[in-house]
Amino acid sequence: MPALVIGNPVDPTHPLFMARELAAAIPGARFAEVPSKSIDKAGYVRGVQDQIGAFLTGLLA
């Protein structure tokens, strides 16, 4: 099953290392790092949208 794991370096609830480990534990998962929402809200939203779009486009290709 396709999976996309998104993380950022300033997330105290879901630390970046845990996002990387989760992606590594799921066969075929893709990991994407985006800017922190608390530091750059517009960059975070754009990053999440871009990563989800790219992920879905890759599934349809």
C-alpha positions in Angstrom: 0.0 0.0 0.0 1.5 3.4 -0.9 2.3 5.7 2.0 3.6 9.2 2.4 5.1 10.3 5.7 5.6 14.0 6.1 7.7 15.5 8.9 9.3 18.8 9.9 12.3 19.5 12.1 10.4 21.5 14.8 7.5 19.2 15.6 7.6 18.4 19.3 4.7 15.9 19.1 6.1 13.9 16.1 9.8 14.4 16.0 11.5 14.3 12.6 13.5 11.2 13.5 10.3 9.4 14.2 8.8 10.4 10.9 12.0 9.0 9.2 11.8 5.8 11.2 8.1 5.3 10.3 8.8 5.8 6.6 11.7 3.3 6.8 9.5 0.8 8.5 6.7 0.9 5.9 7.8 -1.0 2.7 7.9 1.4 -0.2 6.9 4.5 1.8 8.1 7.9 0.7 9.4 10.4 3.3 9.1 14.2 2.8 10.4 17.0 5.0 8.5 20.3 4.9 9.1 23.6 6.7 7.8 24.0 10.2 4.3 25.4 10.5 5.3 27.4 13.6 8.2 29.1 11.7 6.8 29.4 8.1 3.1 28.7 7.9 2.8 29.5 4.2 5.9 27.4 3.4 4.4 24.6 5.5 1.1 24.6 3.7 2.8 24.9 0.3 5.2 22.1 1.2 2.5 19.8 2.3 0.4 20.5 -0.8 3.3 20.0 -3.1 4.4 16.8 -1.5 0.9 15.3 -1.5 0.4 16.4 -5.1 3.7 14.9 -6.2 2.9 11.7 -4.3 -0.5 11.3 -5.9 0.8 12.2 -9.4 3.4 9.5 -9.0 0.7 6.9 -8.1 -1.2 7.8 -11.3 1.8 7.8 -13.6 
